[in-house]
Amino acid sequence: MRGVRVSHLWLAALAVPIGITMILNVMRAPLTALRANLTLRRELYAEAGVQGRPPLMSLADPRLLDKGLHHAPEYALISTLRELDRTPPALKRRTVVFIPQTYAPFWRLWSEHGRCSYVPFIVPATSGLALIDGMPPADCDLTVQYGMTRYKRRTAPQQAADVTPSAICAKANAKGFSRVIVLDGDESGAVTTRTLECASSG
């Protein structure tokens, strides 16, 4: 009996920390999502003109959230990409998006450390269109995940010669596309688009 009790104590000594670790791991993801949600809501309230730190229970006003969303710096950019998703399928098949590196509000969209690698994925995820010459800036510390190592990273800033219509069309043609939406903007949040109809390479 004494041996059984000792074994039970050892089992409990192992089970308790393992159980606590599992509970903490299960709780981590929803707690992180909750914190991010609350932070976003406070940012939207600030964009809507709400002063100070609003109480937790007041962060569900749809009118203020909508107003803040429409005033958010990224709203015009994401709205433009979502509008491109409405491109007819036949046209989508020959269309790509090009965003020059000088459009900092896009390339610095996620300022958190280590997130610059993922910015190019926003375009296909939101617009349903491929992005050409879409590697992050040369100073981005690229992740080794998501197949990024298969792509050639930038070693220098994009040059003026790289953003001429002929250079952009050459890149599109090399990938089998004949139409390019050039998306650009400025620090104010304004977004412009222009379409290049490129002669097919083949």
C-alpha positions in Angstrom: 0.0 0.0 0.0 2.8 2.4 0.9 4.4 1.8 -2.5 1.1 2.5 -4.2 0.8 5.8 -2.4 4.3 6.9 -3.4 3.6 6.1 -7.0 0.4 8.1 -6.8 2.3 11.1 -5.4 4.8 10.8 -8.3 2.0 10.6 -10.8 0.3 13.7 -9.2 3.6 15.6 -9.2 3.9 14.9 -13.0 0.2 15.5 -13.8 -0.2 18.8 -12.1 2.4 20.8 -14.0 1.4 19.1 -17.3 -2.2 19.9 -16.6 -1.5 23.6 -15.8 0.7 23.9 -18.9 -2.1 22.5 -21.1 -4.7 24.8 -19.6 -2.4 27.8 -20.1 -1.7 26.8 -23.7 -5.4 26.4 -24.4 -6.2 29.8 -22.9 -3.3 31.7 -24.7 -4.8 31.9 -28.2 -8.3 33.2 -27.2 -6.7 35.6 -24.7 -4.4 36.9 -27.3 -7.3 37.3 -29.8 -9.3 39.1 -27.1 -6.5 41.6 -26.3 -6.0 42.3 -30.1 -9.8 42.8 -30.5 -9.9 45.3 -27.6 -6.9 47.1 -28.9 -8.4 47.4 -32.4 -11.7 48.6 -30.9 -9.9 51.3 -28.9 -8.0 52.4 -32.0 -11.2 52.7 -34.0 -12.8 54.7 -31.2 -9.8 57.0 -31.3 -10.2 57.3 -35.1 -13.8 58.2 -34.5 -12.8 61.1 -32.3 -13.4 59.6 -28.9 -11.1 61.1 -26.3 -9.4 59.2 -23.5 -9.6 55.5 -22.8 -13.3 54.3 -23.1 -14.6 51.8 -20.6 -14.4 48.2 -21.5 -18.2 47.8 -21.6 -18.7 50.7 -24.0 -16.5 49.3 -26.9 -19.4 47.8 -28.8 -21.1 50.9 -30.2 -21.5 50.0 -34.0 -21.9 53.6 -35.0 -18.5 54.6 -33.5 -16.8 51.4 -34.8 -18.1 52.1 -38.3 -17.0 55.7 -38.1 -13.6 54.8 -36.8 -13.2 52.1 -39.5 -13.9 54.6 -42.3 -11.4 57.0 -40.8 -8.7 54.4 -40.3 -5.5 54.9 -42.4 -5.7 51.5 -44.1 -9.4 51.7 -45.0 -9.0 53.2 -48.5 -6.2 50.7 -49.3 -8.1 47.6 -48.2 -11.3 48.9 -49.8 -9.5 49.3 -53.1 -8.2 45.7 -52.9 -11.6 44.4 -52.1 -13.1 46.2 -55.0 -10.5 44.5 -57.3 -11.8 41.2 -56.1 -15.0 42.0 -58.0 -13.1 41.9 -61.3 -14.8 39.4 -63.7 -13.1 36.0 -63.6 -12.1 36.1 -67.3 -10.3 39.4 -66.7 -8.8 38.2 -63.4 -7.1 35.4 -65.2 -4.8 37.8 -67.1 -4.5 40.5 -64.4 -1.9 41.1 -61.7 -1.3 43.9 -59.2 1.9 45.9 -58.9 2.6 48.1 -55.9 5.8 50.2 -56.0 8.1 50.1 -53.0 7.7 53.9 -52.7 4.2 53.3 -51.4 5.3 53.0 -47.8 1.8 52.9 -46.3 1.4 49.5 -47.9 4.8 48.0 -47.4 4.9 49.2 -43.8 1.3 48.2 -43.1 2.3 45.9 -40.3 4.8 47.7 -38.1 5.2 44.8 -35.6 8.6 43.2 -35.6 8.9 40.3 -38.0 5.6 41.0 -39.7 7.0 42.7 -42.9 7.4 39.3 -44.5 3.6 38.8 -44.6 2.5 42.1 -46.1 2.7 40.8 -49.8 0.1 38.1 -48.9 -2.5 40.8 -48.3 -3.0 41.5 -52.0 -3.9 38.0 -53.2 -5.8 37.3 -49.9 -7.9 40.4 -50.3 -8.2 41.0 -54.1 -7.9 37.5 -55.4 -5.1 38.7 -57.7 -1.4 37.9 -57.9 1.2 40.4 -56.9 4.3 40.8 -59.2 7.6 42.0 -57.9 6.1 41.6 -54.5 9.0 40.9 -52.3 9.2 43.1 -49.2 11.8 45.9 -48.9 15.5 45.0 -48.7 15.6 45.8 -45.0 12.9 43.3 -44.2 14.1 40.4 -42.1 12.4 37.7 -44.1 10.8 34.7 -42.4 11.9 31.2 -43.5 8.3 30.0 -43.3 5.5 30.0 -45.9 7.9 29.1 -48.7 9.5 32.6 -48.7 12.9 31.0 -49.1 11.9 29.9 -52.6 11.8 33.6 -53.7 14.8 35.9 -54.3 14.9 38.6 -51.7 15.6 42.2 -52.5 19.2 43.3 -52.0 18.7 47.0 -52.9 15.9 49.5 -53.1 13.6 49.5 -56.2 15.0 51.7 -58.9 13.1 54.2 -61.2 13.8 51.9 -64.2 11.9 49.1 -62.4 8.6 51.0 -62.2 8.3 52.2 -65.8 5.3 50.8 -67.7 7.5 48.7 -70.0 9.4 47.2 -67.1 6.2 46.4 -65.2 4.7 44.8 -68.3 7.8 42.8 -68.9 7.5 41.3 -65.4 3.8 40.6 -66.0 4.4 39.0 -69.4 7.1 36.8 -67.9 4.5 35.3 -65.6 1.9 34.9 -68.3 -0.2 38.0 -67.6 -1.2 40.8 -69.9 -2.9 43.3 -67.7 -1.5 45.1 -64.6 -3.3 47.2 -62.0 -0.7 49.6 -60.6 -1.8 50.6 -57.1 -0.2 53.6 -55.5 -0.9 56.2 -52.8 0.6 58.6 -50.3 1.0 59.1 -46.6 -2.5 60.8 -46.3 -4.2 57.5 -47.1 -5.3 58.4 -50.6 -5.1 55.5 -53.0 -4.8 55.6 -56.8 -5.0 52.9 -59.4 -4.1 52.8 -63.1 -4.4 49.9 -65.6 -1.6 48.9 -68.0 -2.7 46.8 -70.9 0.4 44.9 -71.9 1.0 43.3 -75.2 1.1 39.5 -74.7 4.5 38.0 -74.8 3.3 34.9 -76.5 
